[in-house]
Amino acid sequence: MDHRGERAVQRRAGFPDRPWGSARVGAAVPPVAADFLRRQRLVVIGAVTPDGSVWAGPLTGSPGFVTAPDEQTVAARRSPVPGDPLADVFASEHDVGMLAIEPASRRRMRVNGRARQVDELLVVRTEQVYANCPKYIQARDVQAHVTTDPGGAAESDGLSPDQQSWIAAADTFFVATHAAGSGADASHRGGGPGFVTVAGERHLSWPDYVGNSMYMTLGNLELDPRAGLLFLDWERGRSLQLTGRASVDWDQTRAARVPGAQRIVDFEVERVVQIDGAVPLRWTPPEYSSFNPTRPHPPDAVTPVHRD
């Protein structure tokens, strides 16, 4: 399926005008992808709510909570926490973007399609399945699974000072987008702490670094500026979900002021939802990606990630 927004971004970025990116992605879940999904403990989903807002939200569980029953189906056990904006979206079939990410190995896989909640399962009929490169993923291992109940959701129209500080210190977030006829998508963004700039309670910006040249996020934004962001508190299990509108600034003078940036993405916050204890997983401190344009700490200050 040709994605005209994606093609427009690729042309502007100087790529040949030929099928590339989502136009070449298949719907089948190969055995190696099914094995990867069975090992995962964290998945991020993105979708549009009935009021037209786009949100990203986390799904977590023990290995095996995500499976691929057949080559065009992915199923994830899902019990939405109170206050999650995506809690009731999948009562009927809906476009969904899904990102399965394994921070410890810096591996990630995207699954886009149509989803519906069936009892405790979110069942996805796949339309696009593909792996992404390991760039900008900070390596972390799960060190604990805490079984406390999540707290209530705190909602607002702007970011509190504490939330602004949280985002300004983040090294990772997730972004959901959607374009009519092209579906939903959930993607990872990473960099050194401070790579997201906070300009008050309603405005964020971040650099768009060199990636895999598919431009699925920017391609959706070319057609529809609505987007959802998810920030996770890796140590305490809090989630911070934002919805608003994003725009891409192609001004090379502005991009040149930010190390590694090819362009800058601006985001205007419209609504904020914070849920304490939304995620039961607790993670080790990060081992920063060597692809980050600026290293936030000297190597001897980084806590290594231990792997089995």
C-alpha positions in Angstrom: 0.0 0.0 0.0 1.5 3.3 -1.1 1.6 5.9 1.8 1.4 9.3 0.1 2.4 11.2 3.3 5.5 9.0 3.6 6.4 9.4 0.0 6.1 13.2 0.3 8.5 13.2 3.3 11.0 10.9 1.5 11.0 13.2 -1.5 11.6 16.3 0.6 14.4 14.4 2.4 16.0 13.8 -1.0 15.2 10.1 -1.5 14.4 8.8 -5.0 10.7 8.8 -5.9 10.2 5.0 -5.7 8.2 2.6 -3.5 10.0 2.4 -0.1 9.0 2.1 3.5 5.5 0.9 4.3 4.8 0.2 0.6 7.2 -2.8 0.9 6.1 -4.1 4.4 4.2 -7.3 4.5 1.5 -8.5 6.9 2.8 -11.9 7.8 4.4 -12.7 11.2 7.4 -14.9 10.5 8.4 -17.5 13.0 11.4 -15.4 14.2 9.1 -12.5 14.9 6.6 -14.8 16.8 9.5 -16.0 19.0 10.5 -12.4 19.7 7.0 -11.4 20.7 6.7 -14.3 23.1 9.8 -13.1 25.0 8.5 -9.5 25.5 7.4 -7.8 28.6 6.7 -4.3 27.2 4.5 -3.3 24.3 3.4 0.2 23.4 0.1 0.7 21.4 -1.3 3.8 19.7 -4.8 4.6 18.5 -7.4 7.3 18.0 -10.1 7.7 20.7 -13.7 8.6 19.8 -13.1 12.3 20.3 -10.4 12.2 17.6 -7.4 12.4 19.8 -4.4 10.2 19.3 -2.8 8.5 22.4 0.0 6.1 23.1 -0.2 3.7 26.0 1.8 0.8 27.6 1.0 -2.9 27.9 3.1 -5.1 30.2 3.2 -8.6 31.4 5.4 -11.7 31.9 7.0 -13.3 28.9 4.3 -15.0 26.9 1.7 -12.3 27.4 2.0 -11.5 23.7 1.7 -14.3 21.2 1.2 -14.8 17.4 -1.5 -17.5 17.1 -1.1 -17.5 13.3 0.9 -15.6 10.7 -1.6 -12.7 10.5 -2.7 -12.4 14.2 -1.1 -11.0 17.3 -2.8 -11.3 20.7 -1.8 -9.5 23.9 -3.3 -10.0 27.3 -4.6 -6.6 28.3 -6.3 -5.2 31.4 -6.4 -1.4 31.0 -5.6 0.5 34.1 -8.2 3.0 35.3 -7.8 6.3 33.6 -6.0 5.0 30.5 -7.3 7.1 27.5 -7.2 3.9 25.4 -9.1 1.8 27.9 -12.4 1.4 25.9 -11.2 2.1 22.4 -11.1 -1.5 21.2 -14.7 -2.5 22.1 -15.1 -2.3 18.3 -12.4 -2.9 15.7 -10.0 0.0 15.4 -6.7 0.9 13.7 -3.8 0.2 16.1 -0.1 0.7 16.0 1.9 -1.7 18.2 5.6 -1.5 19.1 7.2 -4.5 20.9 10.5 -3.4 22.4 13.3 -5.3 24.3 15.5 -2.6 25.7 18.2 -5.0 27.0 19.0 -6.3 23.5 18.0 -3.0 21.8 15.6 -4.9 19.6 12.2 -3.7 18.5 9.4 -4.7 16.2 6.3 -2.9 14.8 3.0 -4.5 14.2 0.3 -2.3 12.7 -3.2 -3.4 11.8 -6.8 -3.6 13.1 -7.5 -4.6 16.7 -10.4 -5.5 18.9 -10.7 -6.4 22.6 -11.9 -10.0 23.0 -12.3 -10.8 26.7 -8.8 -10.2 28.2 -7.1 -10.2 24.8 -6.3 -7.4 22.5 -6.4 -9.3 19.1 -4.7 -7.6 16.2 -5.3 -8.5 12.6 -1.9 -7.6 11.1 -1.3 -5.4 8.1 2.3 -4.4 8.6 5.0 -6.4 10.5 8.6 -5.4 10.5 11.7 -5.0 12.7 13.6 -1.7 13.2 17.3 -1.0 13.8 18.7 -0.6 17.3 19.6 3.1 17.0 19.0 5.3 20.0 17.6 2.6 22.3 19.0 2.8 25.8 19.7 -0.7 27.1 17.8 -1.6 30.3 16.9 -4.8 32.0 13.8 -5.6 34.1 14.9 -5.9 37.7 11.6 -6.3 39.5 7.9 -6.9 38.9 5.8 -5.0 41.5 2.2 -6.1 42.0 0.8 -2.9 43.6 -2.5 -1.4 42.2 -2.1 1.7 40.0 -3.1 5.0 41.5 -5.8 7.2 40.0 -5.2 9.2 36.8 -4.4 12.9 37.1 -5.6 14.8 34.1 -4.8 18.4 33.0 -4.6 20.6 29.9 -0.9 21.4 30.4 2.3 20.0 32.0 3.0 20.6 35.7 6.5 21.7 36.7 7.2 18.2 37.9 6.1 16.7 34.6 8.2 19.3 32.7 11.2 18.2 34.7 10.4 14.5 34.0 10.3 15.1 30.2 13.4 17.3 30.2 15.4 14.5 31.8 14.0 11.7 29.6 16.2 9.6 27.3 13.2 7.8 25.7 9.6 8.3 24.7 7.1 6.7 22.4 5.0 8.5 19.7 1.7 7.4 18.2 0.3 8.7 14.9 -2.6 8.0 12.6 -3.6 8.9 9.0 -7.0 7.9 7.5 -6.6 5.1 5.0 -3.0 4.4 6.2 -3.6 3.3 9.7 -2.0 3.9 13.1 1.6 3.6 14.1 3.6 3.5 17.3 7.3 4.3 17.3 10.3 4.8 19.7 12.3 8.0 20.1 15.6 8.1 22.1 18.6 10.2 22.8 20.6 11.6 25.6 18.8 13.1 28.6 17.7 16.5 27.5 17.1 15.6 23.9 13.5 16.7 24.4 13.2 20.4 24.8 10.4 21.7 27.1 9.2 25.2 26.5 6.6 25.7 29.2 3.5 23.7 30.0 2.2 23.4 26.4 5.2 23.1 24.1 7.8 20.4 23.4 10.3 19.8 20.6 12.8 17.1 19.8 15.3 16.4 17.0 14.6 13.9 14.3 17.8 11.9 13.9 19.0 9.7 11.0 16.9 6.5 11.0 15.9 3.8 8.6 14.5 6.3 6.0 11.0 4.8 6.3 9.5 8.0 7.8 6.2 6.3 8.9 5.8 8.7 11.8 6.6 11.8 9.8 4.5 10.4 6.9 1.4 10.2 9.1 2.1 13.7 10.4 2.3 15.0 6.9 -1.4 13.9 6.5 -2.7 14.4 10.1 -0.9 16.4 12.8 -2.6 14.6 15.7 -0.2 12.6 17.8 0.2 11.0 21.2 3.3 10.7 23.3 4.1 8.3 26.1 6.9 8.8 28.7 7.6 6.1 31.2 9.2 6.4 34.6 11.5 3.4 34.4 12.3 3.4 38.1 8.8 4.0 39.7 6.4 2.7 37.1 4.6 6.0 36.4 3.2 6.7 32.9 2.8 10.2 31.4 0.5 10.3 28.3 0.1 13.4 26.2 -2.1 14.1 23.2 -1.8 17.1 20.9 -0.5 18.2 17.5 2.9 17.8 16.0 4.5 19.6 13.1 7.9 19.1 11.4 10.2 22.1 11.0 12.5 21.6 8.0 14.5 24.7 8.7 18.1 23.6 8.4 19.4 26.6 10.3 17.4 25.6 13.3 18.3 21.9 13.0 22.0 22.7 12.7 21.9 24.1 16.3 21.0 20.7 17.6 23.6 17.9 17.5 22.6 15.1 15.1 19.3 16.7 14.1 18.1 16.5 10.5 15.0 18.4 11.3 13.0 19.4 14.5 9.5 18.2 15.5 7.4 20.6 17.5 4.5 19.4 19.7 1.6 21.4 21.1 0.1 19.7 24.2 -3.7 19.6 24.4 -4.3 17.0 27.2 -2.1 15.3 29.8 -2.8 12.0 31.8 -0.4 10.8 34.5 -1.0 7.4 36.1 1.2 6.5 39.1 1.9 2.7 39.2 0.6 2.2 35.7 3.5 -0.1 34.8 4.5 -2.9 37.3 8.0 -3.3 35.8 11.0 -1.7 37.4 14.2 -1.3 35.3 17.9 -1.0 35.8 19.7 2.3 35.0 20.4 2.8 31.3 23.4 2.0 29.2 23.2 4.8 26.7 23.2 4.1 23.0 26.4 4.8 21.2 24.2 6.3 18.4 23.1 9.2 20.7 24.6 12.3 19.2 25.7 13.5 22.6 26.7 11.2 25.4 25.1 12.3 28.6 27.7 10.8 31.0 31.3 9.6 30.8 31.6 5.8 30.3 32.7 5.1 33.9 29.5 6.8 35.2 27.2 4.5 33.3 25.8 1.5 35.1 26.2 -1.5 32.8 23.2 -3.7 32.0 23.7 -7.3 33.1 22.4 -10.0 30.7 22.0 -13.7 31.3 
